[in-house]
Amino acid sequence: MGMLEGRVAVVTGAGRGIGRGVALELAAQGAAVVVNDYGVSLDGRDPESEFANQVVVEIQASGGRAIASGGSVADFTSAQGIIRQAIDRFGRLDIVVTCAGILRDRMIFNMTAEEFGAVLDVHLKGTFNCVRHAAPYLRAQRSGRIVTFASGAGLFGNPGQSNYGSAKSAIGGLTKAVARDLGQYGVTVNSICPVAATRMTMTPAVLKAREIRKKQGIVREESALRQLENLTPEDVAPMVAFLVSDAAAGVNGQFFLCAGTTYSLLSQPRPQKTIFKTGRWTIDELDEIVPKTLAEGLANPAPPRS
């Protein structure tokens, strides 16, 4: 028997990439899985449900239980239907993993309002929609696990991804708040910042950002000591399976960077340096003190071109 035997999970964006890996792993651990995928192209257009169906076939062929869901997480009512599918078909809900996402990369001076909004709709609103509809069930049974997906793009920033970075950073805030809302009811809410070779990470914007960080000596996903192309989506799934298990009952409101077989607990934002005086600071005082204290050693992530 697997560690998730008898549990019921909803995994969004599960037709391909990391979501697919998560759905397969949860099923292998005994969970019944609602495999949700709108089946869209990378930019969120041209929906079709074949990808979710293929994952369901894989799970069933291995003796697991799964059903496909083609609903869009970006729509509040549709997201409610995704959650209802789990309860109607399997009789309960224990796990929600929100992997669904799209990209519409463009530099900020060229980005349209539609491109910005569409990415926030899928990532941020999509996460909220699913968590919002799942919360009453999990609260009532006083147990459950939610795993959201944030990103290094929200922590460190990637050029051309102001929409994606904004959404992922906001998901971080959402995760922390919901962890406090639901923790008292025995429900944990944690987040994964994944690093893997998928349609969403092998884009020009992401690859360029990685090269810039290397030149600046900023070590992030390179700490996995591997090239991005060698980090598979399936590498992320075991950590998700752990976080939704009973073994992680005391882990709540935390963020984990998962890059290949390197898993890291990310630190929460905390004051790093502080200056203080009695009375309001003057500009002259700050001009004198800040470069020697708060701003000392800070690197410009995008210095002007020569």
TORDOMI-421627 format. One record per residue (C-alpha): z, x, y; residue number from 1; residue in one letter. Coordinates in nm, 2 decimals, always signed. Example, Ala and Ser with C-alpha at 12.3 -4.5 7.8 and 13.67 -1.06 7.14 Angstrom:
BEGIN
{{+0.78; +1.23; -0.45}; 1; 'A'},
{{+0.71; +1.37; -0.11}; 2; 'S'},
END
This chain:
BEGIN
{{+0.00; +0.00; +0.00}; 1; 'M'},
{{-0.08; +0.12; +0.35}; 2; 'G'},
{{+0.17; +0.14; +0.64}; 3; 'M'},
{{+0.01; -0.16; +0.81}; 4; 'L'},
{{+0.00; -0.39; +0.50}; 5; 'E'},
{{+0.03; -0.76; +0.61}; 6; 'G'},
{{-0.04; -0.69; +0.98}; 7; 'R'},
{{-0.32; -0.84; +1.18}; 8; 'V'},
{{-0.50; -0.64; +1.44}; 9; 'A'},
{{-0.75; -0.70; +1.72}; 10; 'V'},
{{-0.96; -0.40; +1.81}; 11; 'V'},
{{-1.20; -0.44; +2.11}; 12; 'T'},
{{-1.51; -0.22; +2.14}; 13; 'G'},
{{-1.49; -0.17; +1.77}; 14; 'A'},
{{-1.86; -0.18; +1.68}; 15; 'G'},
{{-1.91; +0.19; +1.76}; 16; 'R'},
{{-1.74; +0.51; +1.87}; 17; 'G'},
{{-1.36; +0.53; +1.89}; 18; 'I'},
{{-1.31; +0.16; +1.85}; 19; 'G'},
{{-1.50; +0.17; +1.52}; 20; 'R'},
{{-1.29; +0.46; +1.40}; 21; 'G'},
{{-0.97; +0.27; +1.49}; 22; 'V'},
{{-1.08; -0.05; +1.31}; 23; 'A'},
{{-1.17; +0.14; +0.99}; 24; 'L'},
{{-0.83; +0.33; +1.00}; 25; 'E'},
{{-0.62; +0.02; +1.06}; 26; 'L'},
{{-0.80; -0.16; +0.78}; 27; 'A'},
{{-0.75; +0.14; +0.55}; 28; 'A'},
{{-0.38; +0.12; +0.62}; 29; 'Q'},
{{-0.38; -0.25; +0.51}; 30; 'G'},
{{-0.42; -0.44; +0.83}; 31; 'A'},
{{-0.66; -0.74; +0.86}; 32; 'A'},
{{-0.89; -0.66; +1.16}; 33; 'V'},
{{-1.07; -0.87; +1.41}; 34; 'V'},
{{-1.36; -0.63; +1.49}; 35; 'V'},
{{-1.46; -0.72; +1.85}; 36; 'N'},
{{-1.77; -0.59; +2.01}; 37; 'D'},
{{-2.00; -0.74; +2.27}; 38; 'Y'},
{{-2.26; -0.51; +2.13}; 39; 'G'},
{{-2.40; -0.40; +2.47}; 40; 'V'},
{{-2.59; -0.09; +2.58}; 41; 'S'},
{{-2.39; +0.18; +2.75}; 42; 'L'},
{{-2.41; +0.01; +3.09}; 43; 'D'},
{{-2.28; -0.32; +2.96}; 44; 'G'},
{{-2.62; -0.50; +2.93}; 45; 'R'},
{{-2.82; -0.65; +2.65}; 46; 'D'},
{{-2.54; -0.79; +2.42}; 47; 'P'},
{{-2.59; -0.83; +2.05}; 48; 'E'},
{{-2.33; -0.86; +1.77}; 49; 'S'},
{{-2.49; -0.65; +1.49}; 50; 'E'},
{{-2.25; -0.36; +1.54}; 51; 'F'},
{{-1.94; -0.56; +1.49}; 52; 'A'},
{{-2.09; -0.71; +1.18}; 53; 'N'},
{{-2.17; -0.37; +1.03}; 54; 'Q'},
{{-1.81; -0.25; +1.07}; 55; 'V'},
{{-1.69; -0.57; +0.90}; 56; 'V'},
{{-1.92; -0.50; +0.61}; 57; 'V'},
{{-1.78; -0.14; +0.59}; 58; 'E'},
{{-1.42; -0.27; +0.58}; 59; 'I'},
{{-1.49; -0.54; +0.32}; 60; 'Q'},
{{-1.68; -0.29; +0.10}; 61; 'A'},
{{-1.36; -0.08; +0.09}; 62; 'S'},
{{-1.15; -0.38; -0.01}; 63; 'G'},
{{-1.02; -0.46; +0.34}; 64; 'G'},
{{-1.01; -0.78; +0.54}; 65; 'R'},
{{-1.20; -0.82; +0.86}; 66; 'A'},
{{-1.40; -1.06; +1.07}; 67; 'I'},
{{-1.65; -1.00; +1.35}; 68; 'A'},
{{-1.60; -1.11; +1.71}; 69; 'S'},
{{-1.88; -1.10; +1.97}; 70; 'G'},
{{-1.69; -1.22; +2.27}; 71; 'G'},
{{-1.68; -1.04; +2.60}; 72; 'S'},
{{-1.34; -0.90; +2.70}; 73; 'V'},
{{-1.44; -0.92; +3.07}; 74; 'A'},
{{-1.43; -1.30; +3.06}; 75; 'D'},
{{-1.07; -1.45; +3.07}; 76; 'F'},
{{-1.16; -1.74; +2.85}; 77; 'T'},
{{-1.37; -1.54; +2.61}; 78; 'S'},
{{-1.08; -1.29; +2.57}; 79; 'A'},
{{-0.85; -1.58; +2.48}; 80; 'Q'},
{{-1.10; -1.67; +2.20}; 81; 'G'},
{{-1.09; -1.32; +2.06}; 82; 'I'},
{{-0.71; -1.34; +2.03}; 83; 'I'},
{{-0.72; -1.69; +1.89}; 84; 'R'},
{{-0.96; -1.57; +1.62}; 85; 'Q'},
{{-0.69; -1.35; +1.47}; 86; 'A'},
{{-0.44; -1.63; +1.46}; 87; 'I'},
{{-0.68; -1.89; +1.34}; 88; 'D'},
{{-0.82; -1.68; +1.06}; 89; 'R'},
{{-0.53; -1.46; +0.95}; 90; 'F'},
{{-0.23; -1.67; +1.07}; 91; 'G'},
{{-0.07; -1.42; +1.30}; 92; 'R'},
{{-0.11; -1.13; +1.54}; 93; 'L'},
{{+0.06; -0.80; +1.54}; 94; 'D'},
{{-0.16; -0.54; +1.70}; 95; 'I'},
{{-0.40; -0.52; +1.99}; 96; 'V'},
{{-0.60; -0.21; +2.07}; 97; 'V'},
{{-0.83; -0.22; +2.37}; 98; 'T'},
{{-1.12; +0.03; +2.33}; 99; 'C'},
{{-1.40; -0.17; +2.50}; 100; 'A'},
{{-1.57; -0.01; +2.79}; 101; 'G'},
{{-1.90; +0.06; +2.97}; 102; 'I'},
{{-2.03; +0.32; +3.21}; 103; 'L'},
{{-2.23; +0.30; +3.53}; 104; 'R'},
{{-2.21; +0.65; +3.67}; 105; 'D'},
{{-2.32; +0.72; +4.02}; 106; 'R'},
{{-2.19; +0.93; +4.31}; 107; 'M'},
{{-1.97; +0.74; +4.55}; 108; 'I'},
{{-2.23; +0.75; +4.83}; 109; 'F'},
{{-2.49; +0.58; +4.61}; 110; 'N'},
{{-2.27; +0.34; +4.41}; 111; 'M'},
{{-2.32; -0.03; +4.45}; 112; 'T'},
{{-2.05; -0.29; +4.46}; 113; 'A'},
{{-2.19; -0.44; +4.15}; 114; 'E'},
{{-2.18; -0.11; +3.96}; 115; 'E'},
{{-1.82; -0.06; +4.07}; 116; 'F'},
{{-1.71; -0.41; +3.98}; 117; 'G'},
{{-1.88; -0.43; +3.64}; 118; 'A'},
{{-1.69; -0.12; +3.51}; 119; 'V'},
{{-1.36; -0.26; +3.64}; 120; 'L'},
{{-1.44; -0.60; +3.48}; 121; 'D'},
{{-1.48; -0.45; +3.14}; 122; 'V'},
{{-1.21; -0.18; +3.14}; 123; 'H'},
{{-0.93; -0.31; +3.36}; 124; 'L'},
{{-0.98; -0.68; +3.35}; 125; 'K'},
{{-1.08; -0.66; +2.99}; 126; 'G'},
{{-0.76; -0.49; +2.90}; 127; 'T'},
{{-0.56; -0.73; +3.11}; 128; 'F'},
{{-0.73; -1.03; +2.96}; 129; 'N'},
{{-0.67; -0.94; +2.60}; 130; 'C'},
{{-0.31; -0.82; +2.66}; 131; 'V'},
{{-0.23; -1.13; +2.87}; 132; 'R'},
{{-0.35; -1.37; +2.59}; 133; 'H'},
{{-0.17; -1.17; +2.32}; 134; 'A'},
{{+0.16; -1.14; +2.50}; 135; 'A'},
{{+0.29; -1.49; +2.44}; 136; 'P'},
{{+0.25; -1.46; +2.07}; 137; 'Y'},
{{+0.40; -1.11; +2.05}; 138; 'L'},
{{+0.69; -1.21; +2.27}; 139; 'R'},
{{+0.76; -1.53; +2.06}; 140; 'A'},
{{+0.77; -1.33; +1.73}; 141; 'Q'},
{{+0.97; -1.05; +1.91}; 142; 'R'},
{{+0.75; -0.78; +1.76}; 143; 'S'},
{{+0.41; -0.63; +1.82}; 144; 'G'},
{{+0.21; -0.32; +1.92}; 145; 'R'},
{{-0.04; -0.28; +2.20}; 146; 'I'},
{{-0.24; +0.04; +2.25}; 147; 'V'},
{{-0.46; +0.07; +2.56}; 148; 'T'},
{{-0.71; +0.33; +2.64}; 149; 'F'},
{{-0.68; +0.54; +2.96}; 150; 'A'},
{{-0.88; +0.86; +3.02}; 151; 'S'},
{{-0.87; +1.20; +3.17}; 152; 'G'},
{{-1.12; +1.06; +3.42}; 153; 'A'},
{{-0.83; +0.86; +3.56}; 154; 'G'},
{{-0.59; +1.15; +3.56}; 155; 'L'},
{{-0.81; +1.44; +3.68}; 156; 'F'},
{{-1.13; +1.27; +3.81}; 157; 'G'},
{{-1.49; +1.32; +3.71}; 158; 'N'},
{{-1.78; +1.34; +3.97}; 159; 'P'},
{{-1.99; +1.03; +3.96}; 160; 'G'},
{{-1.72; +0.81; +3.80}; 161; 'Q'},
{{-1.52; +0.66; +4.08}; 162; 'S'},
{{-1.55; +0.32; +3.91}; 163; 'N'},
{{-1.46; +0.44; +3.57}; 164; 'Y'},
{{-1.18; +0.67; +3.70}; 165; 'G'},
{{-1.03; +0.39; +3.91}; 166; 'S'},
{{-1.03; +0.15; +3.61}; 167; 'A'},
{{-0.87; +0.41; +3.38}; 168; 'K'},
{{-0.61; +0.50; +3.63}; 169; 'S'},
{{-0.53; +0.14; +3.68}; 170; 'A'},
{{-0.50; +0.08; +3.31}; 171; 'I'},
{{-0.23; +0.35; +3.32}; 172; 'G'},
{{-0.03; +0.15; +3.57}; 173; 'G'},
{{-0.09; -0.17; +3.37}; 174; 'L'},
{{+0.04; +0.00; +3.06}; 175; 'T'},
{{+0.36; +0.12; +3.22}; 176; 'K'},
{{+0.43; -0.23; +3.37}; 177; 'A'},
{{+0.36; -0.42; +3.05}; 178; 'V'},
{{+0.57; -0.18; +2.85}; 179; 'A'},
{{+0.86; -0.28; +3.07}; 180; 'R'},
{{+0.77; -0.65; +3.05}; 181; 'D'},
{{+0.75; -0.67; +2.67}; 182; 'L'},
{{+0.98; -0.39; +2.56}; 183; 'G'},
{{+1.28; -0.61; +2.56}; 184; 'Q'},
{{+1.11; -0.84; +2.31}; 185; 'Y'},
{{+1.04; -0.56; +2.06}; 186; 'G'},
{{+0.68; -0.51; +2.17}; 187; 'V'},
{{+0.56; -0.15; +2.25}; 188; 'T'},
{{+0.28; -0.07; +2.48}; 189; 'V'},
{{+0.13; +0.28; +2.48}; 190; 'N'},
{{-0.19; +0.44; +2.59}; 191; 'S'},
{{-0.44; +0.69; +2.45}; 192; 'I'},
{{-0.65; +0.94; +2.66}; 193; 'C'},
{{-0.92; +1.03; +2.40}; 194; 'P'},
{{-1.15; +1.32; +2.40}; 195; 'V'},
{{-1.44; +1.28; +2.15}; 196; 'A'},
{{-1.81; +1.29; +2.13}; 197; 'A'},
{{-1.93; +0.93; +2.19}; 198; 'T'},
{{-2.19; +0.76; +2.40}; 199; 'R'},
{{-1.95; +0.75; +2.69}; 200; 'M'},
{{-1.84; +1.11; +2.69}; 201; 'T'},
{{-2.18; +1.29; +2.64}; 202; 'M'},
{{-2.31; +1.17; +2.97}; 203; 'T'},
{{-2.43; +1.41; +3.25}; 204; 'P'},
{{-2.14; +1.33; +3.47}; 205; 'A'},
{{-1.87; +1.40; +3.21}; 206; 'V'},
{{-2.04; +1.72; +3.09}; 207; 'L'},
{{-2.08; +1.85; +3.44}; 208; 'K'},
{{-1.71; +1.78; +3.51}; 209; 'A'},
{{-1.61; +1.98; +3.21}; 210; 'R'},
{{-1.82; +2.28; +3.32}; 211; 'E'},
{{-1.66; +2.26; +3.67}; 212; 'I'},
{{-1.31; +2.26; +3.52}; 213; 'R'},
{{-1.39; +2.56; +3.31}; 214; 'K'},
{{-1.51; +2.76; +3.61}; 215; 'K'},
{{-1.20; +2.66; +3.80}; 216; 'Q'},
{{-0.98; +2.76; +3.51}; 217; 'G'},
{{-0.84; +2.41; +3.47}; 218; 'I'},
{{-0.78; +2.37; +3.10}; 219; 'V'},
{{-0.78; +2.01; +2.96}; 220; 'R'},
{{-0.97; +1.90; +2.66}; 221; 'E'},
{{-1.06; +2.26; +2.60}; 222; 'E'},
{{-0.71; +2.31; +2.48}; 223; 'S'},
{{-0.83; +2.17; +2.15}; 224; 'A'},
{{-1.01; +2.50; +2.11}; 225; 'L'},
{{-1.33; +2.32; +2.02}; 226; 'R'},
{{-1.65; +2.20; +2.18}; 227; 'Q'},
{{-1.66; +1.84; +2.27}; 228; 'L'},
{{-1.96; +1.78; +2.04}; 229; 'E'},
{{-1.73; +1.87; +1.74}; 230; 'N'},
{{-1.46; +1.62; +1.83}; 231; 'L'},
{{-1.54; +1.30; +1.64}; 232; 'T'},
{{-1.43; +0.95; +1.73}; 233; 'P'},
{{-1.25; +0.92; +1.40}; 234; 'E'},
{{-1.01; +1.20; +1.51}; 235; 'D'},
{{-0.84; +0.96; +1.75}; 236; 'V'},
{{-0.77; +0.69; +1.49}; 237; 'A'},
{{-0.47; +0.83; +1.31}; 238; 'P'},
{{-0.26; +0.85; +1.63}; 239; 'M'},
{{-0.34; +0.49; +1.70}; 240; 'V'},
{{-0.24; +0.39; +1.35}; 241; 'A'},
{{+0.09; +0.57; +1.40}; 242; 'F'},
{{+0.16; +0.40; +1.73}; 243; 'L'},
{{+0.11; +0.05; +1.59}; 244; 'V'},
{{+0.33; +0.12; +1.29}; 245; 'S'},
{{+0.70; +0.06; +1.24}; 246; 'D'},
{{+0.75; +0.44; +1.27}; 247; 'A'},
{{+0.67; +0.42; +1.64}; 248; 'A'},
{{+0.92; +0.14; +1.72}; 249; 'A'},
{{+1.09; +0.36; +1.98}; 250; 'G'},
{{+0.78; +0.49; +2.15}; 251; 'V'},
{{+0.70; +0.27; +2.45}; 252; 'N'},
{{+0.52; +0.33; +2.78}; 253; 'G'},
{{+0.39; +0.67; +2.68}; 254; 'Q'},
{{+0.05; +0.84; +2.71}; 255; 'F'},
{{-0.11; +1.07; +2.45}; 256; 'F'},
{{-0.41; +1.30; +2.49}; 257; 'L'},
{{-0.60; +1.31; +2.16}; 258; 'C'},
{{-0.87; +1.58; +2.13}; 259; 'A'},
{{-0.98; +1.64; +1.78}; 260; 'G'},
{{-0.67; +1.74; +1.58}; 261; 'T'},
{{-0.48; +1.83; +1.89}; 262; 'T'},
{{-0.25; +1.56; +2.01}; 263; 'Y'},
{{-0.04; +1.60; +2.33}; 264; 'S'},
{{+0.22; +1.39; +2.50}; 265; 'L'},
{{+0.13; +1.36; +2.86}; 266; 'L'},
{{+0.40; +1.40; +3.13}; 267; 'S'},
{{+0.48; +1.12; +3.35}; 268; 'Q'},
{{+0.43; +1.17; +3.73}; 269; 'P'},
{{+0.74; +1.33; +3.88}; 270; 'R'},
{{+0.82; +1.50; +4.21}; 271; 'P'},
{{+0.71; +1.86; +4.18}; 272; 'Q'},
{{+0.81; +2.01; +4.52}; 273; 'K'},
{{+1.01; +1.86; +4.80}; 274; 'T'},
{{+1.08; +1.94; +5.17}; 275; 'I'},
{{+1.35; +1.76; +5.37}; 276; 'F'},
{{+1.50; +1.76; +5.72}; 277; 'K'},
{{+1.71; +1.53; +5.93}; 278; 'T'},
{{+1.49; +1.33; +6.16}; 279; 'G'},
{{+1.12; +1.28; +6.16}; 280; 'R'},
{{+0.88; +1.58; +6.09}; 281; 'W'},
{{+0.66; +1.70; +6.37}; 282; 'T'},
{{+0.30; +1.80; +6.31}; 283; 'I'},
{{+0.38; +2.16; +6.43}; 284; 'D'},
{{+0.67; +2.18; +6.17}; 285; 'E'},
{{+0.44; +2.06; +5.89}; 286; 'L'},
{{+0.17; +2.30; +6.00}; 287; 'D'},
{{+0.42; +2.58; +5.96}; 288; 'E'},
{{+0.60; +2.47; +5.64}; 289; 'I'},
{{+0.36; +2.27; +5.42}; 290; 'V'},
{{+0.12; +2.56; +5.35}; 291; 'P'},
{{+0.41; +2.77; +5.23}; 292; 'K'},
{{+0.57; +2.49; +5.02}; 293; 'T'},
{{+0.41; +2.17; +4.91}; 294; 'L'},
{{+0.05; +2.30; +4.94}; 295; 'A'},
{{+0.11; +2.65; +4.82}; 296; 'E'},
{{-0.12; +2.74; +4.53}; 297; 'G'},
{{-0.31; +2.41; +4.53}; 298; 'L'},
{{-0.67; +2.43; +4.42}; 299; 'A'},
{{-0.95; +2.22; +4.57}; 300; 'N'},
{{-1.11; +2.04; +4.27}; 301; 'P'},
{{-1.44; +2.03; +4.46}; 302; 'A'},
{{-1.47; +2.31; +4.71}; 303; 'P'},
{{-1.75; +2.30; +4.96}; 304; 'P'},
{{-2.07; +2.47; +4.85}; 305; 'R'},
{{-2.16; +2.80; +5.01}; 306; 'S'},
END
